[in-house]
Amino acid sequence: MAAEAVSPRERYRSQVRADIKAHAWKQIAKSGASGLSLNAIAKELGMSGPALYRYFGSRDELITELIRDAYRGLAETFRAAAGSRAGIEGLAHVLRRWALDDPQRYFLVYGTPVPGYHAPDDITAIAQEIMAALLDVCAAAEPEAPASAGFTAHLA
């Protein structure tokens, strides 16, 4: 079954949305998520503020899309690490590396809440994917003997 062809208009819309998100990430990196301004992004892209609202209906809609992207990226990173049997310590290093490589994404999902923003329910589901990867690694880890087990064995 052949994939449906994407019209030039749909490709253009997708590209403009990607450009808006790229500018939003730059803005967040510079002044934090609370400083996100759709009008400033529109100006940087050479469009009017109202024109930008054809691509994202509100600031919250754009923030939600950015959070989705950040969580999906982290979930994919965790799945790849979990598949390589990285272990709990390995996943901790993966999370740290992800945070250092993309600090604006890390702070958007784990930092100070954005004033006035309320995430939709599907964001929680994406966050649960990350927790599921962590729990899978924990479940697969062999329990270690308590440090005192070796000591008591020597006493016997």
N, C-alpha and C positions, 0 to 999 in steps of 0.2 A: 504494500500500500504506500503510495507516494505521499510525502508530506505536503501539506497545503502551502502554496506559494505565499510569501509575505509581500503585500503590496508596498510600493515605494512610500506611500503615505504612512503605513505602519512602521516601516524601517526608519523613516524620518522622526516619527513620534518617539520611537524607542531610543534613538540617538539623542534627541533633545532631552528626554528624561535622564539619560545617562550623564549628559553634560550638566544638567541641573544638580544631580546628585554629586558629581565630582566637585562642582563649585561649593556645594553645601559642606562637603567634607573639608575643603580648604578653609572655609569660614569657621567651621567648628574647631579645626586645629588652631586657628588664630585667636578666636575669642570665646570658645566654648559653645555648647549647644544652646544655652539661653540667649546667646547673641545672634542666633540664626535669623537672617532677614531675607525674606523672599524678594522684596523690592531690590535689595542690594545684589542678589543673585541675578535677577532679571536685568539690572543695569549692566552687570559684568558680561552678560550674554548678549547685550544689545537688543533686548526686547523690553516691552512695557511690563509693569507689574501685573496688570490684568491678563496679559498674554500668557504669563507664566502659570496663572491659575487654570489654564486649559490642560496643563500637564500634571499639576498637583493642586487639588482643590483647597488646600489649606497648609499652613505651616505644620500642623500636627500630622497631616497625611504624609508630608515629606519626612518628618522625623520618624514616623512609623516605618516608612520604607527603608530609611537608613538603619534603623534598629534591626529590621528583618535581615538586611544585607549583612550587618555585623554578626548577628547570631548565626546566620547560615554559614558564614565564613568560618566562624569558630567551631561550629558543629562539624563541618567538613574536615577541618584541621584535626579535631578530636577523633573523628571516625578513622581518618588515615593513621593517626598515631596509635589508636586502639588496635587497629588491624595489624600493626607491626609489633604488637605485644610490648608496647612501651612501658607498661606498668604504671603504678600510681605516681612514682617519682618522675617517670618520663612524661606523663600527662601534665604534671606540675610545670615541668620545663617547657612543654609545648605551650601551655597557657601563658607563661611568662614571655616566651619568645613572641607569641602573637600580640601580647600587650605592648611589648617594646617596638615591634614592627609597625603596629597600627594603634598608637596611643589614643587617637581621637575615637576610634571604634571602641576600644576598651572603656574609656571614660564615658562614652555615650550609654553603654549598657551596664556598667558597674560603678559609675561615678555618681555625682550629685544628681538627683532627679531634676528634670527640666521643669521649671515652674509652669504650672497650668496644663501640663501634658499628662494625659491618661492613656496608657497603652491599651489597645484592643486585646481581646482574649487570645487571638491566634499568636500573639507575641509570647505569651506564656507557654504555649505548646512548643514553639521553637526553642525556648529556653530549656524546656523539659528534655529535648533531644540531647542537649549538652549534658544534663544531669544523668540521663540514661547511659551515655557513653562512660561517664565517671563510675556509675554504679556497676556497669558491666566489668570494668577493669577491677574494681574492688572485689566483686564476686569471684573473679578468676584468680585473684591473688591468693597465694597459699598463706594460710595463717602462720604467723611466726610464733615460736615458743616464747613464753615470757622470759625476760632476762634472768629471772630467779630460778628458772627450771634447771639450768646447768649447775647452778650453785647447790640446789637441793640434791641433785643427783650425786654430787661429790660427797655429800654428807652421809649418804646411805652406805 
